[in-house]
Amino acid sequence: MEPVLYDIKDAARYLGVAPSTLRYWEREGLVRAGRNRGNDYRQYALHDLIDASEIAFYRRLGVPVRELAGYRTLSARDLDDALDRTARDVEQRIAELEAMRARLARQRALNARAEELEAAGMRPGAPAIARLDAIDYADPSLWPLLVDEPWRFAVLVDA
């Protein structure tokens, strides 16, 4: 009985990835595919799909392809280390996204305040200055504020 072989389109559909992803994984040595003798198209046997499903599993967890190099020879400890590194990367991205969410909230609040000021009659050509302080450009502690909180510095006067 001939083994069932799957073309790249079916294999990709079963794995939930794009055919280009399977080709990439093959170039990186993560998966293997046989070739049809008649047309040289990729063909995947069931055991190839099982191997590829493990790669797909770790990729869905966010483990980078470079961490899965030599997958067949990786120990459980190697895989756990890769998961640890991926978890740290995820935590860093979460922190960056939370900081971005806070900046978005601050900007939205500023936009709302600008609308209130505009509704109260304030126009860009006639600003109200509540306080004017000189900025010491030689002070390096101010530069992060100018970048991270530009709304705090509405008027710059070069005197």
C-alpha positions in Angstrom: 0.0 0.0 0.0 1.4 3.4 -1.0 1.7 5.9 1.7 -0.5 9.0 1.5 1.4 12.1 0.4 0.2 15.6 0.7 1.1 18.5 -1.6 2.3 21.8 -0.1 -1.1 23.5 -0.3 -2.8 20.7 1.7 0.1 20.4 4.1 0.0 24.1 4.8 -3.8 24.1 5.3 -3.6 21.2 7.8 -0.8 23.0 9.7 -2.5 26.4 9.6 0.4 28.1 7.9 1.1 29.5 4.4 2.8 27.4 1.8 5.6 30.0 1.8 6.1 29.3 5.5 6.6 25.6 4.8 9.1 26.5 2.0 11.0 28.8 4.5 11.0 26.1 7.2 12.4 23.7 4.6 15.2 26.2 3.6 16.0 26.6 7.3 16.2 22.8 7.8 13.2 22.6 10.2 11.0 20.4 8.0 11.6 17.9 5.2 9.6 17.3 2.1 9.9 14.6 -0.5 9.7 15.4 -4.2 7.3 14.0 -6.8 9.4 12.3 -9.5 7.1 13.5 -12.3 7.0 17.2 -11.6 9.4 17.8 -8.7 6.7 19.3 -6.5 7.0 19.0 -2.8 5.2 16.1 -1.1 4.8 15.5 2.6 4.3 12.2 4.2 2.4 11.9 7.5 5.6 11.8 9.6 6.7 15.0 7.8 3.5 16.7 8.8 3.9 15.5 12.4 7.4 17.0 12.5 6.1 20.2 10.9 3.2 20.4 13.4 5.7 20.5 16.3 7.5 23.4 14.6 4.1 25.1 14.0 3.3 24.6 17.7 6.4 26.3 18.9 6.1 29.1 16.3 2.5 29.8 17.6 4.1 30.2 21.0 6.3 32.9 19.5 9.6 30.9 19.5 11.7 32.4 16.7 12.8 30.1 13.9 16.5 30.7 14.8 15.7 29.1 18.2 14.4 26.0 16.5 17.4 25.5 14.3 18.4 21.8 14.5 15.0 21.1 16.1 15.4 17.3 15.8 18.5 17.4 18.0 17.2 19.8 20.6 16.7 18.4 24.1 13.8 19.2 26.3 16.1 21.5 28.2 17.1 23.3 25.0 13.4 23.8 24.2 12.7 25.0 27.7 15.5 27.6 27.4 14.0 28.8 24.1 10.7 29.2 25.8 12.3 31.2 28.6 13.9 33.5 26.1 10.6 33.9 24.3 8.8 34.6 27.5 11.2 37.4 28.3 10.8 38.9 24.9 7.0 38.7 25.3 7.2 40.5 28.7 9.4 43.2 27.2 6.9 43.7 24.3 4.0 43.8 26.8 5.8 46.5 28.8 6.5 48.5 25.6 2.8 48.2 24.6 1.6 49.2 28.0 3.8 52.3 27.8 2.5 53.1 24.4 -1.1 52.7 25.7 -0.3 55.2 28.5 1.2 57.7 25.9 -1.9 57.2 23.8 -4.2 57.9 26.7 -2.2 61.0 27.6 -2.4 62.3 24.0 -6.1 61.6 23.8 -6.6 63.5 27.1 -4.6 66.4 25.6 -6.6 66.3 22.4 -9.8 66.5 24.5 -8.4 69.4 26.5 -7.5 71.1 23.2 -11.1 70.7 22.0 -12.3 72.2 25.3 -10.0 75.2 24.9 -11.0 75.7 21.3 -14.7 75.6 22.3 -13.9 78.2 25.0 -12.6 80.5 22.3 -8.9 79.9 22.4 -7.2 80.0 19.0 -3.7 79.1 18.0 -3.0 82.7 17.0 -3.9 83.9 20.5 -2.4 81.5 23.0 -2.6 81.9 26.7 0.7 81.4 28.5 0.3 80.3 32.1 4.0 80.1 32.9 7.2 80.6 30.9 10.4 79.1 32.1 13.8 79.0 30.4 15.0 75.6 29.3 18.7 74.8 30.1 19.7 72.9 26.9 22.9 71.8 28.6 20.9 69.8 31.1 20.8 66.2 29.7 17.9 65.3 31.9 15.6 67.5 29.9 16.1 65.8 26.6 14.1 62.6 27.4 11.3 64.9 28.5 11.4 66.8 25.2 11.1 63.5 23.4 8.7 61.6 25.6 6.5 64.4 26.7 6.6 67.1 24.0 3.2 68.5 25.1 4.9 70.0 28.2 6.9 72.3 25.9 4.5 74.3 23.8 6.6 77.5 23.3 10.3 77.6 22.5 11.8 81.1 22.3 15.3 81.4 21.1 16.6 84.5 22.9 
